[in-house]
Amino acid sequence: MSSSSDISIKEEMVSVCHRIAQKNMISATDGNVSVRTENGTFYTTRSSVHKGDVTVDDIVEVDRYGNLLNGVGRPSTELKMHLFIYEQRPDVNAVVHAHPTFATAFAASGQSLDKPVFPEVLVLLGKIPLAPYATPSTEEVPESIRPFVQKHNAILLANHGAVTYGATLQAAYFAMEKLEHAAQITLYTRLLGGERELTNDQIKKLRNISEQSYGKKVHFDVSDDQKSVTHFTESDVYEILKRVLQRLNEK
Ligand SMILES: [Zn+2]
């Protein structure tokens, strides 16, 4: 029998699926969402359902090998990628995969989003790498993201879409929303002549403010050799942005 916390997790997953659909981050039955449970099992959306129509009955439970434990239907087709991320990142408790229009356009044109342009994107996501093409739903997908999983919480998947993850489902979803927004603005910026990158000094200032505020290192660079990634809640992000703007206004 499901506990009330299990039901609220499933309801939160349903809400995220609906938001992904409303924001045109998928078409038809694309995309999938999963959450690690306190028991070490995983809730995931079942395959072949439109995320705009998902209900709690479309959430199934699987073990770490992907075996179905509870629920009706087959687990998400990209479950291998989700389970790989959970295995590699014990700090991650939720994964969101979607095909957002602008992010996927970058992924399909072979372009990452690794230029330092937007302070809030750098603080929240760092630079966003592009994983090489892998056949969807196969073992190729986890292999393609292997070089990036430890150091990033948002990855573009070449000719496919994007995956984001975090300590909470909200963090994983916000990362996807932020990624897509950054991709959209970057495209428009290029129509207007190209983005102006932040300078090393500006990046250093951002890093210092983030680290002073939280005492943790923030991963800003694809080639950064930093081992850990900081996770932020919604209120953390607002607080960081407030402090960044205050500091910038002081100059
Ligand atoms: Zn996909």
py3Dmol code that shows the C-alpha trace and the ligand (Angstrom):
import py3Dmol

protein = """\
ATOM      1  CA  MET A   1       0.000   0.000   0.000  1.00  0.00           C
ATOM      2  CA  SER A   2       1.329   3.459  -0.896  1.00  0.00           C
ATOM      3  CA  SER A   3       2.140   5.887   1.919  1.00  0.00           C
ATOM      4  CA  SER A   4       0.966   9.507   1.792  1.00  0.00           C
ATOM      5  CA  SER A   5       4.537  10.649   0.976  1.00  0.00           C
ATOM      6  CA  ASP A   6       4.640   8.211  -1.968  1.00  0.00           C
ATOM      7  CA  ILE A   7       1.385   9.670  -3.232  1.00  0.00           C
ATOM      8  CA  SER A   8       2.639  13.237  -2.904  1.00  0.00           C
ATOM      9  CA  ILE A   9       5.860  12.328  -4.778  1.00  0.00           C
ATOM     10  CA  LYS A  10       3.767  10.809  -7.570  1.00  0.00           C
ATOM     11  CA  GLU A  11       1.541  13.889  -7.643  1.00  0.00           C
ATOM     12  CA  GLU A  12       4.613  16.099  -7.923  1.00  0.00           C
ATOM     13  CA  MET A  13       5.840  13.935 -10.820  1.00  0.00           C
ATOM     14  CA  VAL A  14       2.463  14.315 -12.527  1.00  0.00           C
ATOM     15  CA  SER A  15       2.660  18.082 -12.067  1.00  0.00           C
ATOM     16  CA  VAL A  16       6.157  18.194 -13.612  1.00  0.00           C
ATOM     17  CA  CYS A  17       5.010  16.064 -16.573  1.00  0.00           C
ATOM     18  CA  HIS A  18       2.110  18.456 -17.194  1.00  0.00           C
ATOM     19  CA  ARG A  19       4.407  21.482 -17.024  1.00  0.00           C
ATOM     20  CA  ILE A  20       6.814  19.873 -19.495  1.00  0.00           C
ATOM     21  CA  ALA A  21       3.902  19.326 -21.896  1.00  0.00           C
ATOM     22  CA  GLN A  22       2.454  22.832 -21.379  1.00  0.00           C
ATOM     23  CA  LYS A  23       5.817  24.402 -22.102  1.00  0.00           C
ATOM     24  CA  ASN A  24       6.216  22.519 -25.389  1.00  0.00           C
ATOM     25  CA  MET A  25       9.228  20.625 -24.139  1.00  0.00           C
ATOM     26  CA  ILE A  26       7.934  17.417 -25.716  1.00  0.00           C
ATOM     27  CA  SER A  27       5.646  16.144 -28.462  1.00  0.00           C
ATOM     28  CA  ALA A  28       3.429  13.057 -28.403  1.00  0.00           C
ATOM     29  CA  THR A  29       4.835  10.552 -25.888  1.00  0.00           C
ATOM     30  CA  ASP A  30       8.346  12.047 -25.641  1.00  0.00           C
ATOM     31  CA  GLY A  31      10.161  12.586 -22.389  1.00  0.00           C
ATOM     32  CA  ASN A  32      10.295  10.911 -19.011  1.00  0.00           C
ATOM     33  CA  VAL A  33      10.577  11.790 -15.348  1.00  0.00           C
ATOM     34  CA  SER A  34      11.874   9.692 -12.466  1.00  0.00           C
ATOM     35  CA  VAL A  35      12.473  10.000  -8.725  1.00  0.00           C
ATOM     36  CA  ARG A  36      14.574   7.948  -6.297  1.00  0.00           C
ATOM     37  CA  THR A  37      12.476   6.728  -3.354  1.00  0.00           C
ATOM     38  CA  GLU A  38      13.576   6.406   0.263  1.00  0.00           C
ATOM     39  CA  ASN A  39      13.640   2.617  -0.233  1.00  0.00           C
ATOM     40  CA  GLY A  40      16.252   2.839  -2.974  1.00  0.00           C
ATOM     41  CA  THR A  41      13.698   2.024  -5.674  1.00  0.00           C
ATOM     42  CA  PHE A  42      12.615   4.443  -8.406  1.00  0.00           C
ATOM     43  CA  TYR A  43       9.346   5.893  -9.599  1.00  0.00           C
ATOM     44  CA  THR A  44       9.256   6.548 -13.329  1.00  0.00           C
ATOM     45  CA  THR A  45       6.682   7.511 -15.898  1.00  0.00           C
ATOM     46  CA  ARG A  46       5.524   4.551 -17.957  1.00  0.00           C
ATOM     47  CA  SER A  47       6.246   4.522 -21.686  1.00  0.00           C
ATOM     48  CA  SER A  48       3.772   5.444 -24.439  1.00  0.00           C
ATOM     49  CA  VAL A  49       1.797   8.049 -22.538  1.00  0.00           C
ATOM     50  CA  HIS A  50       1.549  11.761 -23.394  1.00  0.00           C
ATOM     51  CA  LYS A  51       3.077  13.694 -20.518  1.00  0.00           C
ATOM     52  CA  GLY A  52       0.211  16.155 -20.690  1.00  0.00           C
ATOM     53  CA  ASP A  53      -2.182  13.304 -19.854  1.00  0.00           C
ATOM     54  CA  VAL A  54      -0.137  11.547 -17.170  1.00  0.00           C
ATOM     55  CA  THR A  55      -1.922  10.594 -13.931  1.00  0.00           C
ATOM     56  CA  VAL A  56      -0.524   8.940 -10.801  1.00  0.00           C
ATOM     57  CA  ASP A  57      -1.581   5.603 -12.321  1.00  0.00           C
ATOM     58  CA  ASP A  58       1.000   6.150 -15.090  1.00  0.00           C
ATOM     59  CA  ILE A  59       3.849   6.140 -12.562  1.00  0.00           C
ATOM     60  CA  VAL A  60       5.474   2.723 -12.118  1.00  0.00           C
ATOM     61  CA  GLU A  61       8.064   1.559  -9.593  1.00  0.00           C
ATOM     62  CA  VAL A  62      11.272  -0.204 -10.625  1.00  0.00           C
ATOM     63  CA  ASP A  63      14.383  -1.535  -8.898  1.00  0.00           C
ATOM     64  CA  ARG A  64      17.902  -0.338  -9.708  1.00  0.00           C
ATOM     65  CA  TYR A  65      18.149  -2.849 -12.524  1.00  0.00           C
ATOM     66  CA  GLY A  66      14.975  -1.552 -14.138  1.00  0.00           C
ATOM     67  CA  ASN A  67      12.782  -4.505 -13.139  1.00  0.00           C
ATOM     68  CA  LEU A  68       9.127  -3.566 -12.707  1.00  0.00           C
ATOM     69  CA  LEU A  69       8.079  -3.789  -9.051  1.00  0.00           C
ATOM     70  CA  ASN A  70       4.724  -2.033  -9.031  1.00  0.00           C
ATOM     71  CA  GLY A  71       2.336  -0.467 -11.495  1.00  0.00           C
ATOM     72  CA  VAL A  72       0.869  -1.211 -14.876  1.00  0.00           C
ATOM     73  CA  GLY A  73       2.721  -0.721 -18.158  1.00  0.00           C
ATOM     74  CA  ARG A  74       6.332  -0.702 -19.270  1.00  0.00           C
ATOM     75  CA  PRO A  75       8.769   1.691 -17.620  1.00  0.00           C
ATOM     76  CA  SER A  76      10.055   4.683 -19.566  1.00  0.00           C
ATOM     77  CA  THR A  77      12.151   3.805 -22.620  1.00  0.00           C
ATOM     78  CA  GLU A  78      15.045   5.973 -21.381  1.00  0.00           C
ATOM     79  CA  LEU A  79      15.126   4.279 -17.976  1.00  0.00           C
ATOM     80  CA  LYS A  80      18.705   3.075 -18.616  1.00  0.00           C
ATOM     81  CA  MET A  81      19.882   6.681 -18.761  1.00  0.00           C
ATOM     82  CA  HIS A  82      17.992   7.580 -15.575  1.00  0.00           C
ATOM     83  CA  LEU A  83      19.366   4.578 -13.651  1.00  0.00           C
ATOM     84  CA  PHE A  84      22.883   5.316 -14.849  1.00  0.00           C
ATOM     85  CA  ILE A  85      22.651   8.870 -13.495  1.00  0.00           C
ATOM     86  CA  TYR A  86      21.368   7.602 -10.109  1.00  0.00           C
ATOM     87  CA  GLU A  87      24.173   5.047  -9.957  1.00  0.00           C
ATOM     88  CA  GLN A  88      26.846   7.634 -10.760  1.00  0.00           C
ATOM     89  CA  ARG A  89      25.412  10.387  -8.582  1.00  0.00           C
ATOM     90  CA  PRO A  90      24.190   9.304  -5.134  1.00  0.00           C
ATOM     91  CA  ASP A  91      23.308  12.971  -4.493  1.00  0.00           C
ATOM     92  CA  VAL A  92      20.752  12.971  -7.318  1.00  0.00           C
ATOM     93  CA  ASN A  93      17.153  12.092  -6.454  1.00  0.00           C
ATOM     94  CA  ALA A  94      15.283  13.136  -9.593  1.00  0.00           C
ATOM     95  CA  VAL A  95      15.867  13.096 -13.362  1.00  0.00           C
ATOM     96  CA  VAL A  96      13.946  14.869 -16.135  1.00  0.00           C
ATOM     97  CA  HIS A  97      14.369  14.046 -19.831  1.00  0.00           C
ATOM     98  CA  ALA A  98      12.653  16.090 -22.536  1.00  0.00           C
ATOM     99  CA  HIS A  99      13.023  17.366 -26.099  1.00  0.00           C
ATOM    100  CA  PRO A 100      12.643  21.133 -25.588  1.00  0.00           C
ATOM    101  CA  THR A 101      12.511  22.927 -28.930  1.00  0.00           C
ATOM    102  CA  PHE A 102      15.380  25.393 -28.545  1.00  0.00           C
ATOM    103  CA  ALA A 103      17.706  23.190 -26.487  1.00  0.00           C
ATOM    104  CA  THR A 104      17.166  20.345 -28.961  1.00  0.00           C
ATOM    105  CA  ALA A 105      17.885  22.682 -31.883  1.00  0.00           C
ATOM    106  CA  PHE A 106      21.293  23.374 -30.350  1.00  0.00           C
ATOM    107  CA  ALA A 107      21.797  19.656 -29.710  1.00  0.00           C
ATOM    108  CA  ALA A 108      20.811  18.801 -33.293  1.00  0.00           C
ATOM    109  CA  SER A 109      23.157  21.394 -34.764  1.00  0.00           C
ATOM    110  CA  GLY A 110      26.063  20.039 -32.757  1.00  0.00           C
ATOM    111  CA  GLN A 111      26.345  23.051 -30.471  1.00  0.00           C
ATOM    112  CA  SER A 112      26.685  23.025 -26.709  1.00  0.00           C
ATOM    113  CA  LEU A 113      25.637  25.923 -24.481  1.00  0.00           C
ATOM    114  CA  ASP A 114      29.001  26.300 -22.839  1.00  0.00           C
ATOM    115  CA  LYS A 115      29.611  30.001 -23.301  1.00  0.00           C
ATOM    116  CA  PRO A 116      29.483  32.081 -20.127  1.00  0.00           C
ATOM    117  CA  VAL A 117      26.675  34.486 -20.994  1.00  0.00           C
ATOM    118  CA  PHE A 118      23.948  34.444 -18.336  1.00  0.00           C
ATOM    119  CA  PRO A 119      24.946  34.870 -14.658  1.00  0.00           C
ATOM    120  CA  GLU A 120      21.974  32.947 -13.314  1.00  0.00           C
ATOM    121  CA  VAL A 121      22.534  30.053 -15.729  1.00  0.00           C
ATOM    122  CA  LEU A 122      26.198  29.840 -14.738  1.00  0.00           C
ATOM    123  CA  VAL A 123      25.293  29.868 -11.058  1.00  0.00           C
ATOM    124  CA  LEU A 124      22.519  27.310 -11.403  1.00  0.00           C
ATOM    125  CA  LEU A 125      23.795  24.998 -14.138  1.00  0.00           C
ATOM    126  CA  GLY A 126      27.375  25.892 -14.983  1.00  0.00           C
ATOM    127  CA  LYS A 127      28.324  25.484 -18.622  1.00  0.00           C
ATOM    128  CA  ILE A 128      26.110  22.999 -20.465  1.00  0.00           C
ATOM    129  CA  PRO A 129      27.920  20.287 -22.454  1.00  0.00           C
ATOM    130  CA  LEU A 130      26.753  18.347 -25.522  1.00  0.00           C
ATOM    131  CA  ALA A 131      26.941  14.540 -25.318  1.00  0.00           C
ATOM    132  CA  PRO A 132      27.628  12.753 -28.631  1.00  0.00           C
ATOM    133  CA  TYR A 133      24.767  11.112 -30.517  1.00  0.00           C
ATOM    134  CA  ALA A 134      23.455   7.847 -29.096  1.00  0.00           C
ATOM    135  CA  THR A 135      20.541   5.720 -30.271  1.00  0.00           C
ATOM    136  CA  PRO A 136      17.606   6.588 -27.988  1.00  0.00           C
ATOM    137  CA  SER A 137      16.542   3.944 -25.435  1.00  0.00           C
ATOM    138  CA  THR A 138      19.759   1.902 -25.832  1.00  0.00           C
ATOM    139  CA  GLU A 139      22.843   1.465 -23.646  1.00  0.00           C
ATOM    140  CA  GLU A 140      24.528   3.968 -25.945  1.00  0.00           C
ATOM    141  CA  VAL A 141      22.715   6.804 -24.164  1.00  0.00           C
ATOM    142  CA  PRO A 142      24.209   6.275 -20.676  1.00  0.00           C
ATOM    143  CA  GLU A 143      27.625   5.751 -22.299  1.00  0.00           C
ATOM    144  CA  SER A 144      27.297   9.019 -24.215  1.00  0.00           C
ATOM    145  CA  ILE A 145      26.720  11.033 -21.038  1.00  0.00           C
ATOM    146  CA  ARG A 146      29.324   9.189 -18.935  1.00  0.00           C
ATOM    147  CA  PRO A 147      32.037  11.880 -19.344  1.00  0.00           C
ATOM    148  CA  PHE A 148      29.668  14.627 -18.154  1.00  0.00           C
ATOM    149  CA  VAL A 149      27.477  13.118 -15.444  1.00  0.00           C
ATOM    150  CA  GLN A 150      29.720  13.793 -12.471  1.00  0.00           C
ATOM    151  CA  LYS A 151      30.300  17.455 -13.173  1.00  0.00           C
ATOM    152  CA  HIS A 152      27.043  18.643 -14.706  1.00  0.00           C
ATOM    153  CA  ASN A 153      23.362  18.690 -13.855  1.00  0.00           C
ATOM    154  CA  ALA A 154      22.203  19.559 -17.372  1.00  0.00           C
ATOM    155  CA  ILE A 155      23.385  17.842 -20.564  1.00  0.00           C
ATOM    156  CA  LEU A 156      22.346  18.285 -24.190  1.00  0.00           C
ATOM    157  CA  LEU A 157      21.940  14.982 -26.083  1.00  0.00           C
ATOM    158  CA  ALA A 158      23.030  15.316 -29.718  1.00  0.00           C
ATOM    159  CA  ASN A 159      20.180  14.987 -32.267  1.00  0.00           C
ATOM    160  CA  HIS A 160      17.843  14.073 -29.431  1.00  0.00           C
ATOM    161  CA  GLY A 161      17.069  16.420 -26.534  1.00  0.00           C
ATOM    162  CA  ALA A 162      18.280  17.125 -23.032  1.00  0.00           C
ATOM    163  CA  VAL A 163      18.509  15.597 -19.579  1.00  0.00           C
ATOM    164  CA  THR A 164      18.627  17.436 -16.253  1.00  0.00           C
ATOM    165  CA  TYR A 165      18.771  16.172 -12.686  1.00  0.00           C
ATOM    166  CA  GLY A 166      19.126  17.325  -9.117  1.00  0.00           C
ATOM    167  CA  ALA A 167      18.723  16.652  -5.438  1.00  0.00           C
ATOM    168  CA  THR A 168      14.973  17.233  -5.728  1.00  0.00           C
ATOM    169  CA  LEU A 169      12.399  16.920  -8.481  1.00  0.00           C
ATOM    170  CA  GLN A 170      11.900  20.670  -8.369  1.00  0.00           C
ATOM    171  CA  ALA A 171      15.638  21.247  -8.903  1.00  0.00           C
ATOM    172  CA  ALA A 172      15.697  18.792 -11.834  1.00  0.00           C
ATOM    173  CA  TYR A 173      12.672  20.445 -13.451  1.00  0.00           C
ATOM    174  CA  PHE A 174      13.949  23.995 -12.885  1.00  0.00           C
ATOM    175  CA  ALA A 175      17.222  22.989 -14.530  1.00  0.00           C
ATOM    176  CA  MET A 176      15.299  21.874 -17.642  1.00  0.00           C
ATOM    177  CA  GLU A 177      13.252  25.072 -17.713  1.00  0.00           C
ATOM    178  CA  LYS A 178      16.370  27.216 -17.238  1.00  0.00           C
ATOM    179  CA  LEU A 179      18.255  25.275 -19.931  1.00  0.00           C
ATOM    180  CA  GLU A 180      15.466  25.762 -22.472  1.00  0.00           C
ATOM    181  CA  HIS A 181      15.129  29.445 -21.649  1.00  0.00           C
ATOM    182  CA  ALA A 182      18.887  29.948 -22.054  1.00  0.00           C
ATOM    183  CA  ALA A 183      18.798  28.130 -25.411  1.00  0.00           C
ATOM    184  CA  GLN A 184      15.932  30.288 -26.648  1.00  0.00           C
ATOM    185  CA  ILE A 185      17.592  33.547 -25.625  1.00  0.00           C
ATOM    186  CA  THR A 186      20.915  32.402 -27.098  1.00  0.00           C
ATOM    187  CA  LEU A 187      19.271  31.782 -30.461  1.00  0.00           C
ATOM    188  CA  TYR A 188      17.637  35.227 -30.452  1.00  0.00           C
ATOM    189  CA  THR A 189      20.917  36.766 -29.339  1.00  0.00           C
ATOM    190  CA  ARG A 190      22.648  35.245 -32.342  1.00  0.00           C
ATOM    191  CA  LEU A 191      19.979  36.720 -34.621  1.00  0.00           C
ATOM    192  CA  LEU A 192      20.930  40.090 -33.111  1.00  0.00           C
ATOM    193  CA  GLY A 193      24.609  39.668 -33.799  1.00  0.00           C
ATOM    194  CA  GLY A 194      25.812  37.161 -31.224  1.00  0.00           C
ATOM    195  CA  GLU A 195      26.100  36.900 -27.478  1.00  0.00           C
ATOM    196  CA  ARG A 196      28.635  38.879 -25.493  1.00  0.00           C
ATOM    197  CA  GLU A 197      30.373  36.557 -23.098  1.00  0.00           C
ATOM    198  CA  LEU A 198      31.046  37.473 -19.492  1.00  0.00           C
ATOM    199  CA  THR A 199      34.684  38.330 -18.874  1.00  0.00           C
ATOM    200  CA  ASN A 200      36.936  36.233 -16.652  1.00  0.00           C
ATOM    201  CA  ASP A 201      36.715  38.953 -13.998  1.00  0.00           C
ATOM    202  CA  GLN A 202      32.928  38.929 -14.113  1.00  0.00           C
ATOM    203  CA  ILE A 203      32.891  35.137 -13.855  1.00  0.00           C
ATOM    204  CA  LYS A 204      35.347  35.234 -10.968  1.00  0.00           C
ATOM    205  CA  LYS A 205      33.167  37.746  -9.155  1.00  0.00           C
ATOM    206  CA  LEU A 206      30.111  35.525  -9.618  1.00  0.00           C
ATOM    207  CA  ARG A 207      32.019  32.519  -8.367  1.00  0.00           C
ATOM    208  CA  ASN A 208      33.258  34.405  -5.315  1.00  0.00           C
ATOM    209  CA  ILE A 209      29.806  35.670  -4.429  1.00  0.00           C
ATOM    210  CA  SER A 210      28.322  32.177  -4.791  1.00  0.00           C
ATOM    211  CA  GLU A 211      31.080  30.592  -2.740  1.00  0.00           C
ATOM    212  CA  GLN A 212      31.000  33.280  -0.049  1.00  0.00           C
ATOM    213  CA  SER A 213      27.257  32.912   0.251  1.00  0.00           C
ATOM    214  CA  TYR A 214      27.236  29.146   0.495  1.00  0.00           C
ATOM    215  CA  GLY A 215      30.767  28.092   1.297  1.00  0.00           C
ATOM    216  CA  LYS A 216      30.645  25.652  -1.589  1.00  0.00           C
ATOM    217  CA  LYS A 217      32.281  25.584  -4.964  1.00  0.00           C
ATOM    218  CA  VAL A 218      30.064  26.101  -7.980  1.00  0.00           C
ATOM    219  CA  HIS A 219      30.915  24.251 -11.173  1.00  0.00           C
ATOM    220  CA  PHE A 220      31.281  26.826 -13.925  1.00  0.00           C
ATOM    221  CA  ASP A 221      33.379  25.169 -16.560  1.00  0.00           C
ATOM    222  CA  VAL A 222      33.200  22.109 -18.797  1.00  0.00           C
ATOM    223  CA  SER A 223      36.896  21.518 -18.312  1.00  0.00           C
ATOM    224  CA  ASP A 224      36.833  22.327 -14.606  1.00  0.00           C
ATOM    225  CA  ASP A 225      38.375  19.524 -12.583  1.00  0.00           C
ATOM    226  CA  GLN A 226      36.123  20.151  -9.647  1.00  0.00           C
ATOM    227  CA  LYS A 227      34.602  16.978  -8.278  1.00  0.00           C
ATOM    228  CA  SER A 228      31.390  18.080  -6.645  1.00  0.00           C
ATOM    229  CA  VAL A 229      28.377  19.968  -7.922  1.00  0.00           C
ATOM    230  CA  THR A 230      26.318  22.246  -5.718  1.00  0.00           C
ATOM    231  CA  HIS A 231      22.547  21.851  -5.699  1.00  0.00           C
ATOM    232  CA  PHE A 232      20.332  24.842  -5.089  1.00  0.00           C
ATOM    233  CA  THR A 233      16.742  25.058  -3.990  1.00  0.00           C
ATOM    234  CA  GLU A 234      14.440  27.697  -5.447  1.00  0.00           C
ATOM    235  CA  SER A 235      14.990  30.005  -2.457  1.00  0.00           C
ATOM    236  CA  ASP A 236      18.779  29.508  -2.748  1.00  0.00           C
ATOM    237  CA  VAL A 237      18.635  30.679  -6.349  1.00  0.00           C
ATOM    238  CA  TYR A 238      16.585  33.775  -5.490  1.00  0.00           C
ATOM    239  CA  GLU A 239      18.967  34.581  -2.650  1.00  0.00           C
ATOM    240  CA  ILE A 240      22.050  34.171  -4.868  1.00  0.00           C
ATOM    241  CA  LEU A 241      20.575  36.325  -7.610  1.00  0.00           C
ATOM    242  CA  LYS A 242      19.569  38.984  -5.086  1.00  0.00           C
ATOM    243  CA  ARG A 243      23.114  39.099  -3.705  1.00  0.00           C
ATOM    244  CA  VAL A 244      24.669  39.101  -7.170  1.00  0.00           C
ATOM    245  CA  LEU A 245      22.489  42.032  -8.240  1.00  0.00           C
ATOM    246  CA  GLN A 246      23.243  43.891  -4.998  1.00  0.00           C
ATOM    247  CA  ARG A 247      26.986  43.450  -5.506  1.00  0.00           C
ATOM    248  CA  LEU A 248      26.793  44.492  -9.138  1.00  0.00           C
ATOM    249  CA  ASN A 249      24.779  47.606  -8.190  1.00  0.00           C
ATOM    250  CA  GLU A 250      27.399  48.522  -5.608  1.00  0.00           C
ATOM    251  CA  LYS A 251      29.981  48.849  -8.380  1.00  0.00           C
TER     252      LYS A 251
END
"""
ligand_1 = """\
1
ZN
Zn 14.129 11.284 -25.731
"""
view = py3Dmol.view(width=600, height=400)
view.addModel(protein, "pdb")
view.setStyle({"model": 0}, {"cartoon": {"style": "trace"}})
view.addModel(ligand_1, "xyz")
view.setStyle({"model": 1}, {"stick": {}})
view.zoomTo()
view.show()
